[in-house]
Amino acid sequence: MKKAIELTEQADTKGIQIQIAGRIDGKEISRVEWIREGRVPLQTIGAKIEYCSYRVRTIYGVLRIRGLSLLREE
């Protein structure tokens, strides 16, 4: 997650949030971990936010990776 944040800082974004949910490290109980750098205002209508979501199948189950990045505000 930290590597993705470093790459987006070079791409001139104002903020990024990455979230991983599922059985992280093969634990029996699933959990959610997220990291945010900069601003990601989800309630602001004028903000230009890019969103992507992926499902990854592992031997322990399914992980969901979600990414939000703020490009600009109007």
N, CA, C, O and CB atoms as a CASP TS submission, in Angstrom:
PFRMAT TS
TARGET T0000
AUTHOR 0000-0000-0000
METHOD Language model
MODEL 1
PARENT N/A
ATOM      1  N   MET     1       0.823  -1.184   0.000  1.00  0.00           N
ATOM      2  CA  MET     1       0.000   0.000   0.000  1.00  0.00           C
ATOM      3  C   MET     1       0.871   1.252   0.000  1.00  0.00           C
ATOM      4  O   MET     1       0.542   2.239  -0.659  1.00  0.00           O
ATOM      5  CB  MET     1      -0.939  -0.005   1.202  1.00  0.00           C
ATOM      6  N   LYS     2       1.964   1.218   0.725  1.00  0.00           N
ATOM      7  CA  LYS     2       2.830   2.390   0.782  1.00  0.00           C
ATOM      8  C   LYS     2       3.502   2.658  -0.557  1.00  0.00           C
ATOM      9  O   LYS     2       3.757   3.813  -0.899  1.00  0.00           O
ATOM     10  CB  LYS     2       3.883   2.212   1.862  1.00  0.00           C
ATOM     11  N   LYS     3       3.789   1.618  -1.312  1.00  0.00           N
ATOM     12  CA  LYS     3       4.395   1.775  -2.632  1.00  0.00           C
ATOM     13  C   LYS     3       3.425   2.474  -3.579  1.00  0.00           C
ATOM     14  O   LYS     3       3.837   3.321  -4.371  1.00  0.00           O
ATOM     15  CB  LYS     3       4.813   0.405  -3.206  1.00  0.00           C
ATOM     16  N   ALA     4       2.133   2.126  -3.505  1.00  0.00           N
ATOM     17  CA  ALA     4       1.134   2.768  -4.361  1.00  0.00           C
ATOM     18  C   ALA     4       0.995   4.239  -4.025  1.00  0.00           C
ATOM     19  O   ALA     4       0.806   5.062  -4.921  1.00  0.00           O
ATOM     20  CB  ALA     4      -0.217   2.071  -4.224  1.00  0.00           C
ATOM     21  N   ILE     5       1.084   4.583  -2.757  1.00  0.00           N
ATOM     22  CA  ILE     5       0.991   5.985  -2.355  1.00  0.00           C
ATOM     23  C   ILE     5       2.196   6.764  -2.872  1.00  0.00           C
ATOM     24  O   ILE     5       2.044   7.904  -3.313  1.00  0.00           O
ATOM     25  CB  ILE     5       0.891   6.107  -0.820  1.00  0.00           C
ATOM     26  N   GLU     6       3.375   6.182  -2.829  1.00  0.00           N
ATOM     27  CA  GLU     6       4.560   6.853  -3.352  1.00  0.00           C
ATOM     28  C   GLU     6       4.442   7.111  -4.847  1.00  0.00           C
ATOM     29  O   GLU     6       4.877   8.157  -5.329  1.00  0.00           O
ATOM     30  CB  GLU     6       5.803   6.024  -3.066  1.00  0.00           C
ATOM     31  N   LEU     7       3.861   6.175  -5.584  1.00  0.00           N
ATOM     32  CA  LEU     7       3.703   6.357  -7.028  1.00  0.00           C
ATOM     33  C   LEU     7       2.691   7.444  -7.359  1.00  0.00           C
ATOM     34  O   LEU     7       2.876   8.184  -8.324  1.00  0.00           O
ATOM     35  CB  LEU     7       3.281   5.053  -7.676  1.00  0.00           C
ATOM     36  N   THR     8       1.616   7.551  -6.567  1.00  0.00           N
ATOM     37  CA  THR     8       0.617   8.572  -6.865  1.00  0.00           C
ATOM     38  C   THR     8       1.081   9.963  -6.470  1.00  0.00           C
ATOM     39  O   THR     8       0.608  10.949  -7.035  1.00  0.00           O
ATOM     40  CB  THR     8      -0.679   8.249  -6.161  1.00  0.00           C
ATOM     41  N   GLU     9       1.990  10.068  -5.519  1.00  0.00           N
ATOM     42  CA  GLU     9       2.534  11.382  -5.182  1.00  0.00           C
ATOM     43  C   GLU     9       3.300  11.960  -6.373  1.00  0.00           C
ATOM     44  O   GLU     9       3.323  13.177  -6.560  1.00  0.00           O
ATOM     45  CB  GLU     9       3.454  11.287  -3.943  1.00  0.00           C
ATOM     46  N   GLN    10       3.914  11.114  -7.164  1.00  0.00           N
ATOM     47  CA  GLN    10       4.628  11.579  -8.352  1.00  0.00           C
ATOM     48  C   GLN    10       3.664  11.977  -9.463  1.00  0.00           C
ATOM     49  O   GLN    10       4.042  12.724 -10.366  1.00  0.00           O
ATOM     50  CB  GLN    10       5.582  10.499  -8.853  1.00  0.00           C
ATOM     51  N   ALA    11       2.421  11.490  -9.413  1.00  0.00           N
ATOM     52  CA  ALA    11       1.448  11.757 -10.469  1.00  0.00           C
ATOM     53  C   ALA    11       0.633  13.027 -10.219  1.00  0.00           C
ATOM     54  O   ALA    11      -0.365  13.256 -10.903  1.00  0.00           O
ATOM     55  CB  ALA    11       0.517  10.579 -10.611  1.00  0.00           C
ATOM     56  N   ASP    12       1.035  13.854  -9.255  1.00  0.00           N
ATOM     57  CA  ASP    12       0.401  15.145  -8.976  1.00  0.00           C
ATOM     58  C   ASP    12      -1.067  14.995  -8.570  1.00  0.00           C
ATOM     59  O   ASP    12      -1.934  15.671  -9.123  1.00  0.00           O
ATOM     60  CB  ASP    12       0.505  16.048 -10.197  1.00  0.00           C
ATOM     61  N   THR    13      -1.345  14.118  -7.610  1.00  0.00           N
ATOM     62  CA  THR    13      -2.677  14.011  -7.033  1.00  0.00           C
ATOM     63  C   THR    13      -2.683  14.724  -5.686  1.00  0.00           C
ATOM     64  O   THR    13      -1.643  14.876  -5.045  1.00  0.00           O
ATOM     65  CB  THR    13      -3.106  12.521  -6.878  1.00  0.00           C
ATOM     66  N   LYS    14      -3.864  15.158  -5.268  1.00  0.00           N
ATOM     67  CA  LYS    14      -3.979  15.881  -4.005  1.00  0.00           C
ATOM     68  C   LYS    14      -4.190  14.940  -2.819  1.00  0.00           C
ATOM     69  O   LYS    14      -3.939  15.322  -1.677  1.00  0.00           O
ATOM     70  CB  LYS    14      -5.124  16.877  -4.081  1.00  0.00           C
ATOM     71  N   GLY    15      -4.648  13.715  -3.078  1.00  0.00           N
ATOM     72  CA  GLY    15      -4.857  12.755  -1.995  1.00  0.00           C
ATOM     73  C   GLY    15      -5.168  11.376  -2.531  1.00  0.00           C
ATOM     74  O   GLY    15      -5.610  11.225  -3.670  1.00  0.00           O
ATOM     75  N   ILE    16      -4.934  10.360  -1.698  1.00  0.00           N
ATOM     76  CA  ILE    16      -5.207   8.979  -2.080  1.00  0.00           C
ATOM     77  C   ILE    16      -5.606   8.199  -0.840  1.00  0.00           C
ATOM     78  O   ILE    16      -5.099   8.444   0.254  1.00  0.00           O
ATOM     79  CB  ILE    16      -3.975   8.331  -2.769  1.00  0.00           C
ATOM     80  N   GLN    17      -6.526   7.251  -1.026  1.00  0.00           N
ATOM     81  CA  GLN    17      -6.921   6.340   0.038  1.00  0.00           C
ATOM     82  C   GLN    17      -6.978   4.928  -0.545  1.00  0.00           C
ATOM     83  O   GLN    17      -7.604   4.699  -1.580  1.00  0.00           O
ATOM     84  CB  GLN    17      -8.299   6.754   0.663  1.00  0.00           C
ATOM     85  N   ILE    18      -6.317   3.983   0.134  1.00  0.00           N
ATOM     86  CA  ILE    18      -6.301   2.588  -0.303  1.00  0.00           C
ATOM     87  C   ILE    18      -6.832   1.738   0.838  1.00  0.00           C
ATOM     88  O   ILE    18      -6.434   1.914   1.990  1.00  0.00           O
ATOM     89  CB  ILE    18      -4.861   2.131  -0.728  1.00  0.00           C
ATOM     90  N   GLN    19      -7.745   0.803   0.512  1.00  0.00           N
ATOM     91  CA  GLN    19      -8.366  -0.046   1.518  1.00  0.00           C
ATOM     92  C   GLN    19      -8.287  -1.503   1.062  1.00  0.00           C
ATOM     93  O   GLN    19      -8.580  -1.817  -0.091  1.00  0.00           O
ATOM     94  CB  GLN    19      -9.842   0.377   1.770  1.00  0.00           C
ATOM     95  N   ILE    20      -7.889  -2.385   1.974  1.00  0.00           N
ATOM     96  CA  ILE    20      -7.850  -3.824   1.715  1.00  0.00           C
ATOM     97  C   ILE    20      -8.735  -4.497   2.746  1.00  0.00           C
ATOM     98  O   ILE    20      -8.592  -4.253   3.944  1.00  0.00           O
ATOM     99  CB  ILE    20      -6.382  -4.387   1.769  1.00  0.00           C
ATOM    100  N   ALA    21      -9.655  -5.349   2.290  1.00  0.00           N
ATOM    101  CA  ALA    21     -10.577  -6.030   3.186  1.00  0.00           C
ATOM    102  C   ALA    21     -10.567  -7.521   2.881  1.00  0.00           C
ATOM    103  O   ALA    21     -10.510  -7.919   1.718  1.00  0.00           O
ATOM    104  CB  ALA    21     -12.005  -5.452   3.055  1.00  0.00           C
ATOM    105  N   GLY    22     -10.622  -8.342   3.916  1.00  0.00           N
ATOM    106  CA  GLY    22     -10.673  -9.789   3.752  1.00  0.00           C
ATOM    107  C   GLY    22      -9.776 -10.479   4.761  1.00  0.00           C
ATOM    108  O   GLY    22      -9.418  -9.900   5.786  1.00  0.00           O
ATOM    109  N   ARG    23      -9.422 -11.702   4.468  1.00  0.00           N
ATOM    110  CA  ARG    23      -8.565 -12.490   5.352  1.00  0.00           C
ATOM    111  C   ARG    23      -7.111 -12.152   5.072  1.00  0.00           C
ATOM    112  O   ARG    23      -6.425 -12.852   4.328  1.00  0.00           O
ATOM    113  CB  ARG    23      -8.820 -14.008   5.168  1.00  0.00           C
ATOM    114  N   ILE    24      -6.655 -11.067   5.683  1.00  0.00           N
ATOM    115  CA  ILE    24      -5.302 -10.574   5.466  1.00  0.00           C
ATOM    116  C   ILE    24      -4.328 -11.463   6.229  1.00  0.00           C
ATOM    117  O   ILE    24      -4.560 -11.779   7.396  1.00  0.00           O
ATOM    118  CB  ILE    24      -5.168  -9.088   5.910  1.00  0.00           C
ATOM    119  N   ASP    25      -3.235 -11.869   5.575  1.00  0.00           N
ATOM    120  CA  ASP    25      -2.208 -12.762   6.133  1.00  0.00           C
ATOM    121  C   ASP    25      -2.761 -14.123   6.531  1.00  0.00           C
ATOM    122  O   ASP    25      -2.154 -14.810   7.352  1.00  0.00           O
ATOM    123  CB  ASP    25      -1.561 -12.115   7.336  1.00  0.00           C
ATOM    124  N   GLY    26      -3.899 -14.530   5.971  1.00  0.00           N
ATOM    125  CA  GLY    26      -4.456 -15.850   6.246  1.00  0.00           C
ATOM    126  C   GLY    26      -5.095 -16.005   7.610  1.00  0.00           C
ATOM    127  O   GLY    26      -5.307 -17.134   8.053  1.00  0.00           O
ATOM    128  N   LYS    27      -5.409 -14.921   8.292  1.00  0.00           N
ATOM    129  CA  LYS    27      -6.059 -14.994   9.597  1.00  0.00           C
ATOM    130  C   LYS    27      -7.474 -15.544   9.445  1.00  0.00           C
ATOM    131  O   LYS    27      -8.072 -15.439   8.375  1.00  0.00           O
ATOM    132  CB  LYS    27      -6.089 -13.603  10.272  1.00  0.00           C
ATOM    133  N   GLU    28      -8.009 -16.131  10.516  1.00  0.00           N
ATOM    134  CA  GLU    28      -9.347 -16.712  10.449  1.00  0.00           C
ATOM    135  C   GLU    28     -10.437 -15.646  10.409  1.00  0.00           C
ATOM    136  O   GLU    28     -11.478 -15.849   9.783  1.00  0.00           O
ATOM    137  CB  GLU    28      -9.572 -17.629  11.632  1.00  0.00           C
ATOM    138  N   ILE    29     -10.211 -14.526  11.063  1.00  0.00           N
ATOM    139  CA  ILE    29     -11.194 -13.446  11.076  1.00  0.00           C
ATOM    140  C   ILE    29     -10.783 -12.395  10.046  1.00  0.00           C
ATOM    141  O   ILE    29      -9.638 -11.943  10.025  1.00  0.00           O
ATOM    142  CB  ILE    29     -11.318 -12.814  12.502  1.00  0.00           C
ATOM    143  N   SER    30     -11.729 -12.018   9.196  1.00  0.00           N
ATOM    144  CA  SER    30     -11.411 -11.007   8.191  1.00  0.00           C
ATOM    145  C   SER    30     -11.416  -9.627   8.838  1.00  0.00           C
ATOM    146  O   SER    30     -12.096  -9.389   9.836  1.00  0.00           O
ATOM    147  CB  SER    30     -12.418 -11.062   7.011  1.00  0.00           C
ATOM    148  N   ARG    31     -10.647  -8.733   8.249  1.00  0.00           N
ATOM    149  CA  ARG    31     -10.573  -7.380   8.768  1.00  0.00           C
ATOM    150  C   ARG    31     -10.321  -6.405   7.619  1.00  0.00           C
ATOM    151  O   ARG    31     -10.091  -6.804   6.478  1.00  0.00           O
ATOM    152  CB  ARG    31      -9.467  -7.264   9.840  1.00  0.00           C
ATOM    153  N   VAL    32     -10.372  -5.121   7.956  1.00  0.00           N
ATOM    154  CA  VAL    32     -10.194  -4.059   6.967  1.00  0.00           C
ATOM    155  C   VAL    32      -9.016  -3.202   7.402  1.00  0.00           C
ATOM    156  O   VAL    32      -8.945  -2.768   8.552  1.00  0.00           O
ATOM    157  CB  VAL    32     -11.493  -3.195   6.810  1.00  0.00           C
ATOM    158  N   GLU    33      -8.102  -2.961   6.488  1.00  0.00           N
ATOM    159  CA  GLU    33      -6.984  -2.056   6.730  1.00  0.00           C
ATOM    160  C   GLU    33      -6.994  -0.998   5.642  1.00  0.00           C
ATOM    161  O   GLU    33      -7.227  -1.298   4.471  1.00  0.00           O
ATOM    162  CB  GLU    33      -5.620  -2.822   6.762  1.00  0.00           C
ATOM    163  N   TRP    34      -6.739   0.241   6.038  1.00  0.00           N
ATOM    164  CA  TRP    34      -6.696   1.310   5.050  1.00  0.00           C
ATOM    165  C   TRP    34      -5.640   2.321   5.449  1.00  0.00           C
ATOM    166  O   TRP    34      -5.254   2.449   6.611  1.00  0.00           O
ATOM    167  CB  TRP    34      -8.073   1.988   4.906  1.00  0.00           C
ATOM    168  N   ILE    35      -5.194   3.033   4.427  1.00  0.00           N
ATOM    169  CA  ILE    35      -4.186   4.071   4.617  1.00  0.00           C
ATOM    170  C   ILE    35      -4.569   5.247   3.722  1.00  0.00           C
ATOM    171  O   ILE    35      -5.028   5.062   2.594  1.00  0.00           O
ATOM    172  CB  ILE    35      -2.734   3.542   4.288  1.00  0.00           C
ATOM    173  N   ARG    36      -4.374   6.459   4.242  1.00  0.00           N
ATOM    174  CA  ARG    36      -4.742   7.654   3.494  1.00  0.00           C
ATOM    175  C   ARG    36      -3.603   8.655   3.577  1.00  0.00           C
ATOM    176  O   ARG    36      -2.963   8.816   4.615  1.00  0.00           O
ATOM    177  CB  ARG    36      -6.061   8.270   4.033  1.00  0.00           C
ATOM    178  N   GLU    37      -3.371   9.314   2.469  1.00  0.00           N
ATOM    179  CA  GLU    37      -2.346  10.356   2.387  1.00  0.00           C
ATOM    180  C   GLU    37      -2.967  11.553   1.680  1.00  0.00           C
ATOM    181  O   GLU    37      -3.515  11.409   0.587  1.00  0.00           O
ATOM    182  CB  GLU    37      -1.055   9.848   1.630  1.00  0.00           C
ATOM    183  N   GLY    38      -2.889  12.717   2.283  1.00  0.00           N
ATOM    184  CA  GLY    38      -3.489  13.907   1.689  1.00  0.00           C
ATOM    185  C   GLY    38      -4.974  13.988   2.003  1.00  0.00           C
ATOM    186  O   GLY    38      -5.437  13.473   3.021  1.00  0.00           O
ATOM    187  N   ARG    39      -5.725  14.652   1.101  1.00  0.00           N
ATOM    188  CA  ARG    39      -7.169  14.833   1.298  1.00  0.00           C
ATOM    189  C   ARG    39      -7.956  13.962   0.336  1.00  0.00           C
ATOM    190  O   ARG    39      -7.618  13.859  -0.843  1.00  0.00           O
ATOM    191  CB  ARG    39      -7.563  16.306   1.114  1.00  0.00           C
ATOM    192  N   VAL    40      -9.021  13.328   0.852  1.00  0.00           N
ATOM    193  CA  VAL    40      -9.965  12.585   0.022  1.00  0.00           C
ATOM    194  C   VAL    40     -11.366  12.928   0.533  1.00  0.00           C
ATOM    195  O   VAL    40     -11.935  12.163   1.312  1.00  0.00           O
ATOM    196  CB  VAL    40      -9.688  11.019   0.070  1.00  0.00           C
ATOM    197  N   PRO    41     -11.946  14.082   0.103  1.00  0.00           N
ATOM    198  CA  PRO    41     -13.254  14.497   0.610  1.00  0.00           C
ATOM    199  C   PRO    41     -14.383  13.769  -0.122  1.00  0.00           C
ATOM    200  O   PRO    41     -14.730  14.136  -1.244  1.00  0.00           O
ATOM    201  CB  PRO    41     -13.426  16.018   0.466  1.00  0.00           C
ATOM    202  N   LEU    42     -14.947  12.754   0.499  1.00  0.00           N
ATOM    203  CA  LEU    42     -15.981  11.951  -0.153  1.00  0.00           C
ATOM    204  C   LEU    42     -17.340  12.650  -0.177  1.00  0.00           C
ATOM    205  O   LEU    42     -18.202  12.268  -0.968  1.00  0.00           O
ATOM    206  CB  LEU    42     -16.111  10.615   0.548  1.00  0.00           C
ATOM    207  N   GLN    43     -17.553  13.656   0.658  1.00  0.00           N
ATOM    208  CA  GLN    43     -18.839  14.343   0.723  1.00  0.00           C
ATOM    209  C   GLN    43     -18.918  15.556  -0.206  1.00  0.00           C
ATOM    210  O   GLN    43     -19.998  16.119  -0.379  1.00  0.00           O
ATOM    211  CB  GLN    43     -19.108  14.777   2.140  1.00  0.00           C
ATOM    212  N   THR    44     -17.809  15.966  -0.801  1.00  0.00           N
ATOM    213  CA  THR    44     -17.795  17.148  -1.659  1.00  0.00           C
ATOM    214  C   THR    44     -18.207  16.766  -3.077  1.00  0.00           C
ATOM    215  O   THR    44     -17.592  15.900  -3.698  1.00  0.00           O
ATOM    216  CB  THR    44     -16.398  17.808  -1.661  1.00  0.00           C
ATOM    217  N   ILE    45     -19.252  17.419  -3.583  1.00  0.00           N
ATOM    218  CA  ILE    45     -19.777  17.069  -4.904  1.00  0.00           C
ATOM    219  C   ILE    45     -18.837  17.531  -6.013  1.00  0.00           C
ATOM    220  O   ILE    45     -18.684  16.833  -7.016  1.00  0.00           O
ATOM    221  CB  ILE    45     -21.164  17.685  -5.105  1.00  0.00           C
ATOM    222  N   GLY    46     -18.214  18.678  -5.853  1.00  0.00           N
ATOM    223  CA  GLY    46     -17.372  19.240  -6.908  1.00  0.00           C
ATOM    224  C   GLY    46     -16.004  18.603  -7.032  1.00  0.00           C
ATOM    225  O   GLY    46     -15.241  18.966  -7.927  1.00  0.00           O
ATOM    226  N   ALA    47     -15.672  17.663  -6.161  1.00  0.00           N
ATOM    227  CA  ALA    47     -14.342  17.053  -6.199  1.00  0.00           C
ATOM    228  C   ALA    47     -14.280  15.993  -7.299  1.00  0.00           C
ATOM    229  O   ALA    47     -15.204  15.196  -7.456  1.00  0.00           O
ATOM    230  CB  ALA    47     -13.988  16.430  -4.828  1.00  0.00           C
ATOM    231  N   LYS    48     -13.209  15.993  -8.036  1.00  0.00           N
ATOM    232  CA  LYS    48     -12.981  14.990  -9.086  1.00  0.00           C
ATOM    233  C   LYS    48     -12.211  13.827  -8.449  1.00  0.00           C
ATOM    234  O   LYS    48     -11.004  13.922  -8.228  1.00  0.00           O
ATOM    235  CB  LYS    48     -12.185  15.606 -10.322  1.00  0.00           C
ATOM    236  N   ILE    49     -12.923  12.727  -8.156  1.00  0.00           N
ATOM    237  CA  ILE    49     -12.332  11.576  -7.472  1.00  0.00           C
ATOM    238  C   ILE    49     -12.383  10.370  -8.391  1.00  0.00           C
ATOM    239  O   ILE    49     -13.440  10.028  -8.921  1.00  0.00           O
ATOM    240  CB  ILE    49     -13.066  11.279  -6.138  1.00  0.00           C
ATOM    241  N   GLU    50     -11.254   9.735  -8.576  1.00  0.00           N
ATOM    242  CA  GLU    50     -11.171   8.485  -9.332  1.00  0.00           C
ATOM    243  C   GLU    50     -11.323   7.322  -8.353  1.00  0.00           C
ATOM    244  O   GLU    50     -10.758   7.346  -7.260  1.00  0.00           O
ATOM    245  CB  GLU    50      -9.817   8.385 -10.123  1.00  0.00           C
ATOM    246  N   TYR    51     -12.088   6.306  -8.752  1.00  0.00           N
ATOM    247  CA  TYR    51     -12.385   5.168  -7.889  1.00  0.00           C
ATOM    248  C   TYR    51     -12.126   3.880  -8.655  1.00  0.00           C
ATOM    249  O   TYR    51     -12.482   3.770  -9.828  1.00  0.00           O
ATOM    250  CB  TYR    51     -13.850   5.220  -7.379  1.00  0.00           C
ATOM    251  N   CYS    52     -11.503   2.902  -7.994  1.00  0.00           N
ATOM    252  CA  CYS    52     -11.370   1.585  -8.608  1.00  0.00           C
ATOM    253  C   CYS    52     -11.469   0.535  -7.514  1.00  0.00           C
ATOM    254  O   CYS    52     -11.102   0.780  -6.365  1.00  0.00           O
ATOM    255  CB  CYS    52     -10.026   1.453  -9.392  1.00  0.00           C
ATOM    256  N   SER    53     -11.968  -0.630  -7.883  1.00  0.00           N
ATOM    257  CA  SER    53     -12.152  -1.713  -6.929  1.00  0.00           C
ATOM    258  C   SER    53     -11.837  -3.027  -7.625  1.00  0.00           C
ATOM    259  O   SER    53     -12.286  -3.266  -8.746  1.00  0.00           O
ATOM    260  CB  SER    53     -13.598  -1.718  -6.350  1.00  0.00           C
ATOM    261  N   TYR    54     -11.071  -3.871  -6.965  1.00  0.00           N
ATOM    262  CA  TYR    54     -10.693  -5.169  -7.523  1.00  0.00           C
ATOM    263  C   TYR    54     -10.923  -6.259  -6.487  1.00  0.00           C
ATOM    264  O   TYR    54     -10.807  -6.024  -5.285  1.00  0.00           O
ATOM    265  CB  TYR    54      -9.217  -5.163  -7.985  1.00  0.00           C
ATOM    266  N   ARG    55     -11.250  -7.451  -6.966  1.00  0.00           N
ATOM    267  CA  ARG    55     -11.327  -8.632  -6.114  1.00  0.00           C
ATOM    268  C   ARG    55     -10.163  -9.546  -6.487  1.00  0.00           C
ATOM    269  O   ARG    55      -9.911  -9.811  -7.663  1.00  0.00           O
ATOM    270  CB  ARG    55     -12.711  -9.370  -6.269  1.00  0.00           C
ATOM    271  N   VAL    56      -9.468 -10.016  -5.470  1.00  0.00           N
ATOM    272  CA  VAL    56      -8.305 -10.874  -5.678  1.00  0.00           C
ATOM    273  C   VAL    56      -8.560 -12.189  -4.955  1.00  0.00           C
ATOM    274  O   VAL    56      -8.862 -12.198  -3.762  1.00  0.00           O
ATOM    275  CB  VAL    56      -6.985 -10.191  -5.167  1.00  0.00           C
ATOM    276  N   ARG    57      -8.438 -13.295  -5.674  1.00  0.00           N
ATOM    277  CA  ARG    57      -8.625 -14.609  -5.066  1.00  0.00           C
ATOM    278  C   ARG    57      -7.286 -15.131  -4.572  1.00  0.00           C
ATOM    279  O   ARG    57      -6.313 -15.171  -5.325  1.00  0.00           O
ATOM    280  CB  ARG    57      -9.262 -15.603  -6.069  1.00  0.00           C
ATOM    281  N   THR    58      -7.238 -15.529  -3.307  1.00  0.00           N
ATOM    282  CA  THR    58      -6.041 -16.108  -2.710  1.00  0.00           C
ATOM    283  C   THR    58      -6.392 -17.511  -2.225  1.00  0.00           C
ATOM    284  O   THR    58      -7.539 -17.941  -2.344  1.00  0.00           O
ATOM    285  CB  THR    58      -5.496 -15.219  -1.537  1.00  0.00           C
ATOM    286  N   ILE    59      -5.416 -18.219  -1.682  1.00  0.00           N
ATOM    287  CA  ILE    59      -5.701 -19.565  -1.173  1.00  0.00           C
ATOM    288  C   ILE    59      -6.518 -19.502   0.113  1.00  0.00           C
ATOM    289  O   ILE    59      -7.120 -20.499   0.512  1.00  0.00           O
ATOM    290  CB  ILE    59      -4.395 -20.337  -0.929  1.00  0.00           C
ATOM    291  N   TYR    60      -6.543 -18.339   0.765  1.00  0.00           N
ATOM    292  CA  TYR    60      -7.298 -18.173   2.001  1.00  0.00           C
ATOM    293  C   TYR    60      -8.706 -17.650   1.760  1.00  0.00           C
ATOM    294  O   TYR    60      -9.560 -17.781   2.637  1.00  0.00           O
ATOM    295  CB  TYR    60      -6.567 -17.241   2.928  1.00  0.00           C
ATOM    296  N   GLY    61      -8.971 -17.071   0.620  1.00  0.00           N
ATOM    297  CA  GLY    61     -10.275 -16.486   0.324  1.00  0.00           C
ATOM    298  C   GLY    61     -10.128 -15.299  -0.612  1.00  0.00           C
ATOM    299  O   GLY    61      -9.140 -15.174  -1.336  1.00  0.00           O
ATOM    300  N   VAL    62     -11.118 -14.444  -0.582  1.00  0.00           N
ATOM    301  CA  VAL    62     -11.157 -13.301  -1.493  1.00  0.00           C
ATOM    302  C   VAL    62     -10.766 -12.035  -0.739  1.00  0.00           C
ATOM    303  O   VAL    62     -11.259 -11.782   0.360  1.00  0.00           O
ATOM    304  CB  VAL    62     -12.565 -13.145  -2.129  1.00  0.00           C
ATOM    305  N   LEU    63      -9.878 -11.244  -1.334  1.00  0.00           N
ATOM    306  CA  LEU    63      -9.518  -9.924  -0.815  1.00  0.00           C
ATOM    307  C   LEU    63     -10.136  -8.881  -1.730  1.00  0.00           C
ATOM    308  O   LEU    63     -10.173  -9.056  -2.948  1.00  0.00           O
ATOM    309  CB  LEU    63      -7.961  -9.743  -0.720  1.00  0.00           C
ATOM    310  N   ARG    64     -10.620  -7.795  -1.141  1.00  0.00           N
ATOM    311  CA  ARG    64     -11.135  -6.680  -1.929  1.00  0.00           C
ATOM    312  C   ARG    64     -10.197  -5.508  -1.739  1.00  0.00           C
ATOM    313  O   ARG    64      -9.920  -5.098  -0.612  1.00  0.00           O
ATOM    314  CB  ARG    64     -12.596  -6.306  -1.518  1.00  0.00           C
ATOM    315  N   ILE    65      -9.707  -4.967  -2.848  1.00  0.00           N
ATOM    316  CA  ILE    65      -8.805  -3.810  -2.826  1.00  0.00           C
ATOM    317  C   ILE    65      -9.539  -2.642  -3.460  1.00  0.00           C
ATOM    318  O   ILE    65     -10.023  -2.735  -4.588  1.00  0.00           O
ATOM    319  CB  ILE    65      -7.454  -4.108  -3.579  1.00  0.00           C
ATOM    320  N   ARG    66      -9.615  -1.552  -2.729  1.00  0.00           N
ATOM    321  CA  ARG    66     -10.336  -0.375  -3.200  1.00  0.00           C
ATOM    322  C   ARG    66      -9.414   0.824  -3.152  1.00  0.00           C
ATOM    323  O   ARG    66      -8.692   1.021  -2.174  1.00  0.00           O
ATOM    324  CB  ARG    66     -11.607  -0.122  -2.357  1.00  0.00           C
ATOM    325  N   GLY    67      -9.436   1.626  -4.203  1.00  0.00           N
ATOM    326  CA  GLY    67      -8.582   2.807  -4.259  1.00  0.00           C
ATOM    327  C   GLY    67      -9.368   4.046  -4.643  1.00  0.00           C
ATOM    328  O   GLY    67     -10.192   4.013  -5.557  1.00  0.00           O
ATOM    329  N   LEU    68      -9.110   5.134  -3.946  1.00  0.00           N
ATOM    330  CA  LEU    68      -9.724   6.429  -4.237  1.00  0.00           C
ATOM    331  C   LEU    68      -8.611   7.452  -4.371  1.00  0.00           C
ATOM    332  O   LEU    68      -7.698   7.484  -3.545  1.00  0.00           O
ATOM    333  CB  LEU    68     -10.747   6.848  -3.125  1.00  0.00           C
ATOM    334  N   SER    69      -8.672   8.284  -5.395  1.00  0.00           N
ATOM    335  CA  SER    69      -7.654   9.325  -5.525  1.00  0.00           C
ATOM    336  C   SER    69      -8.335  10.637  -5.929  1.00  0.00           C
ATOM    337  O   SER    69      -9.193  10.660  -6.811  1.00  0.00           O
ATOM    338  CB  SER    69      -6.563   8.917  -6.571  1.00  0.00           C
ATOM    339  N   LEU    70      -7.940  11.711  -5.277  1.00  0.00           N
ATOM    340  CA  LEU    70      -8.468  13.046  -5.544  1.00  0.00           C
ATOM    341  C   LEU    70      -7.574  13.723  -6.565  1.00  0.00           C
ATOM    342  O   LEU    70      -6.381  13.920  -6.330  1.00  0.00           O
ATOM    343  CB  LEU    70      -8.563  13.892  -4.239  1.00  0.00           C
ATOM    344  N   LEU    71      -8.159  14.076  -7.700  1.00  0.00           N
ATOM    345  CA  LEU    71      -7.399  14.725  -8.756  1.00  0.00           C
ATOM    346  C   LEU    71      -7.438  16.237  -8.628  1.00  0.00           C
ATOM    347  O   LEU    71      -6.399  16.894  -8.693  1.00  0.00           O
ATOM    348  CB  LEU    71      -7.926  14.310 -10.109  1.00  0.00           C
ATOM    349  N   ARG    72      -8.644  16.802  -8.446  1.00  0.00           N
ATOM    350  CA  ARG    72      -8.770  18.247  -8.289  1.00  0.00           C
ATOM    351  C   ARG    72     -10.123  18.559  -7.649  1.00  0.00           C
ATOM    352  O   ARG    72     -11.024  17.720  -7.621  1.00  0.00           O
ATOM    353  CB  ARG    72      -8.621  18.976  -9.663  1.00  0.00           C
ATOM    354  N   GLU    73     -10.243  19.766  -7.146  1.00  0.00           N
ATOM    355  CA  GLU    73     -11.508  20.255  -6.593  1.00  0.00           C
ATOM    356  C   GLU    73     -11.944  21.477  -7.386  1.00  0.00           C
ATOM    357  O   GLU    73     -11.121  22.274  -7.836  1.00  0.00           O
ATOM    358  CB  GLU    73     -11.372  20.597  -5.076  1.00  0.00           C
ATOM    359  N   GLU    74     -13.253  21.607  -7.545  1.00  0.00           N
ATOM    360  CA  GLU    74     -13.781  22.758  -8.284  1.00  0.00           C
ATOM    361  C   GLU    74     -14.545  23.663  -7.356  1.00  0.00           C
ATOM    362  O   GLU    74     -15.069  24.690  -7.788  1.00  0.00           O
ATOM    363  CB  GLU    74     -14.680  22.307  -9.438  1.00  0.00           C
TER
END
